[in-house]
Amino acid sequence: MDNFYELASKRQSCRNYSDRPVEKEKLMQCIKSAAIAPSACNGQPWHYTLITESETVAKLVRHLQSAGANRFTSKTPAFAVITEKPTNAMASMGERLKDQDFSSMDIGISVAHFVLQAEALGLSTCIIGWFNENGIKELLNIKKSDRIRLVIAVGYKDDSDKLRPKKRKSLEDILTVIE
Ligand SMILES: Cc1cc2nc3c(=O)[nH]c(=O)nc-3n(C[C@H](O)[C@H](O)[C@H](O)COP(=O)(O)O)c2cc1C
């Protein structure tokens, strides 16, 4: 696909997966694309944990579902869990001096690379921010002091899953042009 807008428009949060397992090579390509994302002072404050083994997937899913949210994950074959790692000294100094949270921004950009790469490979994804952080840390032996920022559900969509019209603010609402 050579048209970026077309790719970005095709990506949508998938909450209806087929049973088809995800190829390891495709997941690794998503990680490679996530890894080349830009970040403040090139700090790269992300760590990805890929989970495809079915028993661990089933245990992870328990920590993604609560209050009726994320029920669809029961049929998701693979996940990436993204942990924030300390950024470098320059980026943390910049964060402090400018009162910004560059690490979360960096992780968001990296996750965008991941999900768009997945889309380009014919996979579907859903970014998940609603989860039991401590439960996942315990399951995956992630240090208590680390923060899990996001989880990505990955799989092949079910045939019944159709492209939805995008509900977005108008460009007038989000854009100011100073000419
Ligand atoms: C940071 C973040 C957290 C999200 N958390 C969840 C979630 O926990 N469960 C879910 O079903 N969707 C989640 N989403 C997906 C959004 O609901 C979705 O991106 C948004 O409604 C736009 O729809 P689209 O992705 O289909 O274009 C999350 C998205 C982002 C970026």
PDBQT file of the ligand as one rigid body, heavy atoms in Angstrom, charges set to zero:
ROOT
HETATM    1  C1  LIG A 201      -4.775   5.132  24.437  1.00  0.00    +0.000 C 
HETATM    2  C2  LIG A 201      -5.949   4.323  23.922  1.00  0.00    +0.000 A 
HETATM    3  C3  LIG A 201      -6.618   3.473  24.787  1.00  0.00    +0.000 A 
HETATM    4  C4  LIG A 201      -7.685   2.690  24.310  1.00  0.00    +0.000 A 
HETATM    5  N1  LIG A 201      -8.273   1.775  25.138  1.00  0.00    +0.000 NA
HETATM    6  C5  LIG A 201      -9.241   0.954  24.658  1.00  0.00    +0.000 A 
HETATM    7  C6  LIG A 201      -9.759  -0.095  25.458  1.00  0.00    +0.000 A 
HETATM    8  O1  LIG A 201      -9.361  -0.321  26.605  1.00  0.00    +0.000 OA
HETATM    9  N2  LIG A 201     -10.724  -0.886  24.913  1.00  0.00    +0.000 N 
HETATM   10  C7  LIG A 201     -11.177  -0.707  23.623  1.00  0.00    +0.000 A 
HETATM   11  O2  LIG A 201     -12.054  -1.474  23.205  1.00  0.00    +0.000 OA
HETATM   12  N3  LIG A 201     -10.679   0.274  22.826  1.00  0.00    +0.000 NA
HETATM   13  C8  LIG A 201      -9.714   1.096  23.310  1.00  0.00    +0.000 A 
HETATM   14  N4  LIG A 201      -9.163   2.060  22.498  1.00  0.00    +0.000 N 
HETATM   15  C9  LIG A 201      -9.638   2.208  21.112  1.00  0.00    +0.000 C 
HETATM   16  C10 LIG A 201     -10.443   3.495  20.914  1.00  0.00    +0.000 C 
HETATM   17  O3  LIG A 201     -11.719   3.337  21.491  1.00  0.00    +0.000 OA
HETATM   18  C11 LIG A 201     -10.515   3.794  19.404  1.00  0.00    +0.000 C 
HETATM   19  O4  LIG A 201      -9.235   3.998  18.883  1.00  0.00    +0.000 OA
HETATM   20  C12 LIG A 201     -11.367   5.022  19.084  1.00  0.00    +0.000 C 
HETATM   21  O5  LIG A 201     -12.696   4.867  19.492  1.00  0.00    +0.000 OA
HETATM   22  C13 LIG A 201     -11.370   5.325  17.553  1.00  0.00    +0.000 C 
HETATM   23  O6  LIG A 201     -11.853   4.206  16.834  1.00  0.00    +0.000 OA
HETATM   24  P1  LIG A 201     -10.965   3.437  15.755  1.00  0.00    +0.000 P 
HETATM   25  O7  LIG A 201      -9.676   2.993  16.432  1.00  0.00    +0.000 OA
HETATM   26  O8  LIG A 201     -11.807   2.249  15.343  1.00  0.00    +0.000 OA
HETATM   27  O9  LIG A 201     -10.676   4.360  14.620  1.00  0.00    +0.000 OA
HETATM   28  C14 LIG A 201      -8.107   2.824  22.954  1.00  0.00    +0.000 A 
HETATM   29  C15 LIG A 201      -7.405   3.675  22.093  1.00  0.00    +0.000 A 
HETATM   30  C16 LIG A 201      -6.321   4.410  22.558  1.00  0.00    +0.000 A 
HETATM   31  C17 LIG A 201      -5.559   5.285  21.581  1.00  0.00    +0.000 C 
ENDROOT
TORSDOF 0
